[in-house]
Amino acid sequence: MKEKLEVSSNPHVRSKVTTSSIMFAVVIALLPASIFGIVQFGWYAALLIVVTVGTAVLTEHLFCKICKKPSTIKDGSAMVTGLILALNLPPHLPVYIAILGAVFAIVVVKLLFGGLGQNFMNPALGARCFLVISFAKYMTNFECDAFTGPTPLALLREGEPVNVFNMVIGRTGGTIGETSVIALVLGACFLIFLGVIDLKIPGTYLLSFVIFVAIFGRSGLIPYLTGESSTFLDFQYLAAQLSGGGLMFGAFFMATDYTTRPITKKGQYIYGIFLGVMTGIFRLFGPGAEGVSYAIIIGNLIVPLIEKATMPKAFGKGGERA
């Protein structure tokens, strides 16, 4: 044969959908939360976003050049990683910490494991947890000119009342991109409309979290039956738990990451349930008021086990004819 045919790895179905188009869609979906964060927290939040995204893209480009490989920044994944990390940062974090986080996300979590599609956890979340451990003083300080005092989730842990309406529209303290439920849901609806994500993981995640809180929360079934609470199912408390922290952000934009989620349908449901339960455990029984980031990272680590348990058997090896 004069012509040599190159056979790439499966799948071989042709599609107009590309990695770059998916990443571009995610960036557009995150614009409402990004714009809201900038309007709410000011120009410094915009600076953090630009610096974090720019550092992530530049780091990936330089790493590829140093390793004498083609640059992969055109696929847009580095930009998305930088943007998600930036939206997970407090609005007045020192710039050098944001730069360090972006470098860690791209080099340590992503590229050292082979690049896009081979990282074992979400790079942005891995970097966020690294920064929380390394710079806890800065990463847990959400006070700014507009908002002072504890976050709504911290108030909930102390049994204090919170304004759920303010939490839904975003008039609360928190990270740059997590405060406005409306902005995040708008972006999520855009991704669902395009078919980039579906509701299997986020829907199961949120539902299982609500069920867990309804059983073990402050006004849940267990406290009610044991006499610790005189109220059963305080819906305002449930709504505040759903609207607070990074739950919506994590459920729609991080738990649905193509690389670190299960590929099987059954596995995605199991994954969502696991995330909901773990987030509930961290929030209700852990030392902190949040828990989404750690729940998703632990979920990322057990994805291979979930896929192994839910992968259908091939016909002739125990599987059934379709």
The 8 nearest C-alpha neighbors of each residue, nearest first, counted from 0:
[[1, 2, 3, 4, 5, 6, 7, 8],
 [0, 2, 3, 4, 5, 6, 7, 8],
 [3, 1, 0, 4, 5, 6, 7, 8],
 [2, 4, 5, 1, 0, 6, 7, 8],
 [5, 3, 6, 2, 0, 7, 1, 8],
 [4, 6, 7, 3, 2, 8, 11, 9],
 [7, 5, 4, 8, 9, 11, 3, 10],
 [8, 6, 5, 9, 11, 10, 4, 12],
 [7, 9, 10, 6, 11, 5, 12, 13],
 [10, 8, 11, 7, 12, 6, 13, 5],
 [9, 11, 12, 8, 7, 13, 14, 6],
 [12, 10, 9, 13, 8, 7, 14, 6],
 [13, 11, 10, 14, 9, 15, 16, 8],
 [14, 12, 11, 15, 10, 16, 17, 9],
 [13, 15, 16, 12, 17, 11, 10, 18],
 [14, 16, 17, 13, 20, 18, 12, 21],
 [15, 17, 14, 20, 18, 21, 19, 13],
 [18, 16, 20, 19, 15, 21, 14, 74],
 [17, 19, 21, 20, 74, 22, 16, 75],
 [18, 20, 74, 22, 75, 17, 21, 23],
 [21, 19, 23, 17, 22, 18, 24, 16],
 [20, 22, 24, 18, 19, 23, 17, 25],
 [23, 21, 25, 19, 24, 20, 75, 76],
 [22, 24, 20, 26, 25, 21, 19, 27],
 [23, 25, 21, 27, 22, 26, 28, 20],
 [26, 24, 28, 22, 27, 23, 29, 21],
 [25, 27, 23, 29, 28, 24, 22, 79],
 [26, 28, 24, 30, 29, 25, 23, 186],
 [29, 27, 186, 25, 26, 30, 24, 189],
 [30, 28, 26, 27, 32, 31, 186, 33],
 [29, 31, 33, 27, 32, 28, 34, 26],
 [32, 30, 182, 34, 33, 29, 35, 186],
 [31, 33, 182, 35, 176, 30, 29, 34],
 [34, 32, 30, 36, 31, 35, 176, 29],
 [35, 33, 37, 31, 36, 32, 30, 38],
 [34, 36, 32, 38, 37, 33, 39, 31],
 [37, 35, 175, 39, 33, 34, 38, 176],
 [36, 38, 34, 41, 40, 39, 44, 35],
 [39, 37, 35, 36, 41, 40, 34, 42],
 [38, 40, 36, 37, 41, 35, 145, 170],
 [41, 39, 37, 36, 38, 44, 90, 42],
 [42, 40, 37, 38, 43, 44, 39, 45],
 [41, 43, 45, 44, 46, 37, 40, 38],
 [44, 42, 46, 45, 41, 47, 91, 90],
 [43, 45, 47, 90, 46, 42, 37, 41],
 [44, 46, 42, 48, 43, 47, 37, 49],
 [47, 45, 43, 49, 44, 48, 50, 42],
 [48, 46, 44, 50, 45, 49, 51, 43],
 [47, 49, 85, 45, 51, 46, 50, 52],
 [50, 48, 46, 52, 47, 51, 53, 45],
 [49, 51, 53, 47, 48, 52, 54, 46],
 [52, 50, 54, 48, 81, 53, 49, 98],
 [53, 51, 81, 55, 49, 82, 54, 78],
 [52, 54, 50, 56, 55, 51, 49, 57],
 [53, 55, 57, 51, 52, 56, 58, 50],
 [54, 56, 101, 52, 58, 81, 53, 57],
 [55, 57, 77, 53, 59, 58, 54, 78],
 [58, 56, 60, 54, 59, 55, 53, 61],
 [59, 57, 55, 61, 60, 56, 54, 62],
 [58, 60, 62, 56, 57, 61, 63, 55],
 [59, 61, 57, 63, 70, 58, 62, 72],
 [62, 60, 64, 58, 63, 59, 65, 57],
 [63, 61, 59, 65, 64, 60, 58, 66],
 [62, 64, 68, 66, 60, 70, 61, 65],
 [65, 63, 67, 61, 66, 62, 68, 60],
 [64, 66, 62, 67, 63, 61, 68, 60],
 [65, 67, 63, 64, 68, 62, 61, 69],
 [68, 66, 64, 65, 63, 69, 62, 70],
 [67, 69, 63, 66, 64, 70, 65, 62],
 [70, 68, 63, 71, 67, 64, 60, 66],
 [69, 71, 63, 60, 72, 68, 64, 59],
 [72, 70, 73, 74, 69, 60, 59, 63],
 [71, 73, 74, 75, 70, 60, 56, 77],
 [72, 74, 75, 71, 19, 70, 76, 77],
 [73, 75, 19, 72, 76, 18, 71, 22],
 [76, 74, 78, 73, 19, 22, 77, 72],
 [75, 77, 79, 78, 74, 22, 80, 72],
 [78, 76, 80, 56, 79, 75, 55, 81],
 [77, 79, 81, 75, 76, 80, 52, 56],
 [78, 80, 82, 76, 81, 77, 83, 26],
 [81, 79, 77, 83, 123, 78, 82, 84],
 [80, 82, 52, 84, 78, 55, 51, 79],
 [81, 83, 85, 79, 84, 52, 80, 78],
 [84, 82, 86, 80, 85, 81, 79, 123],
 [83, 85, 123, 87, 81, 82, 86, 80],
 [84, 86, 82, 48, 87, 88, 83, 51],
 [85, 87, 176, 175, 83, 84, 88, 82],
 [88, 86, 84, 85, 174, 176, 175, 83],
 [87, 89, 174, 85, 86, 175, 90, 84],
 [90, 88, 174, 92, 141, 91, 175, 138],
 [89, 91, 44, 175, 92, 174, 40, 88],
 [92, 90, 89, 93, 43, 44, 143, 141],
 [91, 93, 89, 90, 137, 94, 88, 96],
 [94, 92, 95, 96, 91, 97, 137, 47],
 [93, 95, 97, 96, 92, 98, 47, 50],
 [94, 96, 98, 97, 93, 99, 92, 100],
 [95, 97, 99, 98, 94, 93, 100, 92],
 [96, 98, 100, 94, 95, 99, 51, 101],
 [99, 97, 95, 101, 96, 100, 51, 54],
 [98, 100, 96, 102, 97, 101, 103, 95],
 [101, 99, 97, 103, 126, 98, 102, 104],
 [100, 102, 104, 55, 98, 103, 99, 51],
 [103, 101, 99, 105, 104, 100, 106, 55],
 [102, 104, 100, 107, 101, 106, 105, 126],
 [105, 103, 122, 126, 101, 108, 102, 123],
 [104, 106, 109, 102, 103, 110, 108, 107],
 [105, 107, 110, 103, 109, 102, 111, 104],
 [108, 106, 103, 111, 109, 104, 105, 110],
 [109, 107, 104, 122, 106, 105, 118, 110],
 [108, 110, 105, 114, 118, 106, 112, 111],
 [109, 111, 114, 106, 113, 112, 105, 107],
 [112, 110, 107, 113, 109, 106, 108, 114],
 [113, 111, 110, 118, 109, 114, 117, 108],
 [114, 112, 110, 117, 111, 109, 118, 115],
 [113, 115, 110, 109, 117, 112, 116, 118],
 [114, 116, 117, 118, 109, 113, 76, 110],
 [115, 117, 258, 118, 114, 113, 257, 259],
 [116, 118, 113, 115, 114, 112, 119, 258],
 [119, 117, 109, 112, 120, 116, 108, 114],
 [118, 120, 259, 117, 299, 300, 121, 108],
 [121, 119, 299, 118, 259, 122, 296, 125],
 [120, 122, 124, 123, 125, 259, 296, 119],
 [123, 121, 104, 125, 108, 124, 109, 120],
 [124, 122, 84, 126, 80, 125, 121, 104],
 [125, 123, 127, 126, 121, 122, 292, 128],
 [124, 126, 122, 128, 123, 127, 121, 129],
 [125, 127, 104, 129, 123, 100, 124, 128],
 [128, 126, 124, 130, 129, 125, 123, 131],
 [127, 129, 131, 125, 130, 126, 124, 132],
 [130, 128, 126, 132, 127, 131, 133, 125],
 [129, 131, 133, 127, 128, 134, 132, 126],
 [132, 130, 135, 128, 134, 138, 129, 133],
 [131, 133, 129, 130, 135, 134, 128, 127],
 [134, 132, 130, 131, 135, 129, 128, 136],
 [135, 133, 131, 130, 136, 137, 132, 138],
 [134, 136, 131, 138, 137, 132, 139, 133],
 [137, 135, 134, 138, 139, 140, 131, 133],
 [136, 138, 140, 135, 139, 134, 92, 89],
 [137, 139, 135, 131, 140, 136, 134, 89],
 [140, 138, 137, 135, 136, 141, 131, 89],
 [139, 141, 137, 138, 142, 136, 89, 135],
 [142, 140, 173, 89, 172, 139, 143, 174],
 [143, 141, 147, 146, 140, 148, 172, 144],
 [142, 144, 146, 145, 147, 141, 91, 40],
 [143, 145, 146, 142, 147, 40, 41, 39],
 [144, 146, 143, 147, 40, 39, 142, 172],
 [147, 145, 143, 172, 142, 144, 171, 148],
 [148, 146, 142, 143, 149, 145, 144, 172],
 [147, 149, 142, 150, 146, 141, 172, 143],
 [150, 148, 153, 154, 151, 147, 152, 172],
 [149, 151, 153, 152, 172, 154, 173, 148],
 [152, 150, 154, 153, 161, 155, 149, 243],
 [153, 151, 155, 154, 150, 288, 243, 156],
 [152, 154, 156, 150, 155, 151, 288, 149],
 [153, 155, 151, 159, 157, 152, 156, 149],
 [156, 154, 152, 158, 157, 153, 159, 151],
 [157, 155, 153, 154, 158, 152, 288, 159],
 [156, 158, 154, 155, 159, 153, 152, 160],
 [159, 157, 155, 156, 154, 160, 217, 153],
 [158, 160, 154, 155, 157, 161, 156, 153],
 [161, 159, 158, 155, 162, 154, 151, 236],
 [162, 160, 163, 151, 159, 154, 155, 239],
 [161, 163, 165, 164, 166, 160, 239, 151],
 [164, 162, 166, 165, 239, 161, 167, 238],
 [165, 163, 167, 166, 162, 168, 169, 170],
 [164, 166, 170, 168, 163, 167, 162, 169],
 [165, 167, 163, 169, 164, 168, 242, 171],
 [168, 166, 180, 164, 165, 169, 179, 242],
 [167, 169, 179, 165, 166, 181, 170, 180],
 [179, 170, 168, 178, 166, 171, 167, 165],
 [169, 171, 165, 166, 168, 172, 178, 179],
 [172, 170, 169, 166, 178, 165, 173, 146],
 [171, 173, 146, 150, 141, 142, 178, 170],
 [174, 172, 141, 178, 89, 175, 171, 150],
 [173, 175, 89, 88, 87, 177, 176, 90],
 [174, 176, 86, 36, 90, 89, 88, 177],
 [175, 177, 86, 32, 36, 174, 33, 178],
 [176, 178, 245, 174, 248, 179, 175, 244],
 [177, 179, 169, 173, 176, 171, 180, 166],
 [169, 180, 178, 168, 181, 182, 167, 177],
 [179, 181, 167, 183, 182, 184, 168, 242],
 [180, 182, 184, 179, 183, 168, 185, 167],
 [183, 181, 32, 31, 185, 179, 180, 184],
 [182, 184, 180, 186, 185, 181, 32, 187],
 [183, 185, 187, 181, 186, 182, 188, 180],
 [186, 184, 188, 182, 183, 187, 181, 189],
 [187, 185, 28, 189, 183, 184, 188, 29],
 [186, 188, 184, 190, 189, 185, 251, 183],
 [189, 187, 191, 185, 190, 186, 192, 184],
 [188, 190, 192, 186, 187, 191, 28, 193],
 [191, 189, 193, 187, 195, 192, 188, 196],
 [190, 192, 194, 188, 196, 193, 189, 197],
 [193, 191, 189, 190, 194, 188, 195, 196],
 [194, 192, 190, 191, 195, 189, 196, 24],
 [193, 195, 191, 196, 192, 190, 197, 189],
 [196, 194, 190, 193, 191, 21, 197, 192],
 [197, 195, 191, 194, 190, 255, 198, 193],
 [198, 196, 191, 199, 194, 195, 200, 201],
 [197, 199, 202, 201, 200, 196, 203, 191],
 [200, 198, 202, 197, 201, 203, 268, 267],
 [199, 201, 271, 203, 202, 267, 198, 204],
 [202, 200, 250, 204, 198, 203, 251, 199],
 [201, 203, 198, 205, 204, 199, 200, 206],
 [204, 202, 271, 206, 200, 201, 205, 272],
 [205, 203, 271, 275, 201, 202, 272, 207],
 [204, 206, 208, 202, 207, 203, 201, 209],
 [207, 205, 209, 203, 208, 204, 202, 210],
 [206, 208, 275, 210, 209, 272, 204, 205],
 [207, 209, 275, 211, 205, 206, 210, 276],
 [210, 208, 206, 212, 211, 207, 213, 205],
 [209, 211, 213, 207, 208, 212, 206, 214],
 [212, 210, 208, 214, 213, 209, 215, 207],
 [213, 211, 216, 215, 209, 214, 210, 208],
 [212, 214, 219, 210, 211, 216, 209, 215],
 [215, 213, 219, 220, 211, 212, 221, 216],
 [214, 216, 219, 212, 221, 213, 211, 220],
 [217, 215, 212, 219, 218, 213, 214, 283],
 [216, 218, 219, 222, 215, 228, 212, 236],
 [219, 217, 231, 232, 216, 230, 233, 228],
 [220, 218, 213, 214, 216, 215, 232, 217],
 [219, 221, 214, 223, 222, 224, 213, 231],
 [220, 222, 224, 223, 219, 215, 214, 225],
 [223, 221, 227, 225, 228, 224, 219, 220],
 [222, 224, 228, 220, 226, 221, 225, 231],
 [225, 223, 221, 226, 222, 220, 227, 228],
 [226, 224, 222, 223, 227, 221, 228, 220],
 [225, 227, 223, 228, 224, 222, 229, 221],
 [226, 228, 222, 225, 223, 229, 224, 221],
 [229, 227, 223, 222, 226, 230, 218, 217],
 [228, 230, 223, 226, 231, 227, 218, 222],
 [231, 229, 228, 218, 232, 223, 233, 219],
 [230, 232, 218, 219, 223, 233, 220, 229],
 [233, 231, 218, 219, 234, 213, 230, 220],
 [232, 234, 236, 235, 218, 231, 237, 230],
 [235, 233, 237, 236, 232, 238, 239, 218],
 [234, 236, 238, 237, 233, 239, 163, 240],
 [235, 237, 239, 234, 233, 238, 240, 155],
 [238, 236, 234, 240, 239, 235, 241, 233],
 [239, 237, 235, 241, 240, 236, 234, 242],
 [238, 240, 242, 236, 241, 237, 163, 243],
 [241, 239, 237, 243, 238, 242, 236, 152],
 [242, 240, 238, 239, 243, 237, 246, 247],
 [243, 241, 239, 240, 167, 166, 238, 180],
 [244, 242, 240, 241, 239, 152, 166, 245],
 [245, 243, 246, 289, 177, 152, 242, 178],
 [244, 246, 248, 177, 247, 249, 291, 243],
 [245, 247, 249, 248, 244, 250, 291, 241],
 [248, 246, 250, 249, 245, 251, 180, 183],
 [249, 247, 245, 246, 250, 252, 251, 177],
 [248, 250, 253, 246, 247, 252, 251, 245],
 [249, 251, 201, 247, 254, 248, 246, 252],
 [250, 252, 201, 249, 248, 187, 255, 253],
 [251, 253, 249, 248, 255, 250, 254, 256],
 [254, 252, 249, 255, 256, 251, 250, 248],
 [253, 255, 250, 256, 249, 252, 295, 251],
 [256, 254, 253, 252, 257, 251, 260, 200],
 [255, 257, 253, 254, 258, 259, 260, 252],
 [258, 256, 260, 259, 255, 116, 261, 262],
 [259, 257, 116, 256, 260, 117, 118, 115],
 [258, 260, 299, 256, 120, 257, 119, 121],
 [259, 261, 257, 258, 256, 255, 302, 262],
 [262, 260, 267, 266, 263, 302, 306, 259],
 [261, 263, 260, 264, 306, 266, 267, 257],
 [262, 264, 266, 265, 261, 267, 310, 306],
 [265, 263, 267, 266, 268, 262, 261, 199],
 [266, 264, 268, 267, 263, 309, 269, 310],
 [265, 267, 263, 269, 264, 268, 261, 305],
 [266, 268, 270, 264, 269, 265, 261, 200],
 [267, 269, 271, 265, 270, 266, 200, 199],
 [270, 268, 266, 272, 267, 271, 273, 265],
 [269, 271, 267, 273, 268, 272, 266, 274],
 [270, 272, 204, 200, 203, 268, 274, 273],
 [273, 271, 275, 269, 204, 207, 274, 270],
 [272, 274, 270, 276, 271, 275, 277, 269],
 [275, 273, 271, 277, 272, 276, 294, 204],
 [274, 276, 208, 204, 207, 272, 278, 273],
 [275, 277, 279, 273, 278, 274, 208, 280],
 [276, 278, 280, 274, 279, 294, 275, 273],
 [279, 277, 281, 290, 275, 280, 291, 276],
 [278, 280, 276, 282, 277, 281, 283, 208],
 [281, 279, 277, 284, 283, 278, 282, 276],
 [282, 280, 285, 290, 278, 279, 284, 283],
 [283, 281, 279, 288, 289, 280, 290, 285],
 [282, 284, 280, 281, 279, 285, 216, 288],
 [285, 283, 280, 281, 282, 286, 279, 287],
 [284, 286, 281, 287, 282, 283, 280, 288],
 [285, 287, 284, 288, 281, 282, 283, 289],
 [288, 286, 285, 289, 282, 281, 290, 153],
 [287, 289, 282, 153, 152, 156, 290, 286],
 [290, 288, 282, 287, 291, 244, 281, 152],
 [289, 291, 281, 278, 293, 292, 282, 294],
 [290, 292, 294, 278, 293, 246, 289, 295],
 [293, 291, 295, 294, 290, 124, 296, 128],
 [292, 294, 296, 295, 290, 291, 297, 128],
 [293, 295, 291, 297, 277, 292, 278, 296],
 [296, 294, 298, 292, 297, 293, 299, 274],
 [295, 297, 299, 293, 298, 294, 120, 292],
 [298, 296, 300, 294, 299, 295, 293, 301],
 [297, 299, 295, 296, 300, 301, 294, 302],
 [300, 298, 296, 302, 120, 297, 259, 301],
 [299, 301, 297, 298, 302, 296, 119, 120],
 [300, 302, 304, 298, 303, 299, 305, 297],
 [301, 303, 305, 299, 304, 300, 261, 306],
 [304, 302, 306, 305, 301, 307, 300, 261],
 [305, 303, 307, 301, 302, 306, 308, 300],
 [306, 304, 302, 308, 303, 307, 266, 309],
 [307, 305, 309, 303, 308, 304, 310, 261],
 [306, 308, 304, 305, 310, 309, 303, 302],
 [307, 309, 305, 306, 310, 304, 266, 311],
 [310, 308, 306, 307, 266, 305, 311, 265],
 [309, 311, 306, 307, 308, 263, 312, 266],
 [312, 310, 309, 313, 318, 263, 308, 307],
 [313, 311, 318, 317, 316, 310, 314, 319],
 [312, 314, 318, 316, 315, 311, 317, 319],
 [315, 313, 318, 316, 319, 320, 317, 312],
 [314, 316, 317, 313, 318, 319, 312, 320],
 [317, 315, 313, 314, 318, 312, 319, 311],
 [316, 318, 315, 312, 314, 319, 313, 311],
 [319, 317, 314, 312, 313, 316, 315, 320],
 [318, 320, 314, 321, 317, 313, 315, 312],
 [319, 321, 314, 318, 315, 313, 317, 312],
 [320, 319, 314, 318, 313, 311, 312, 315]]
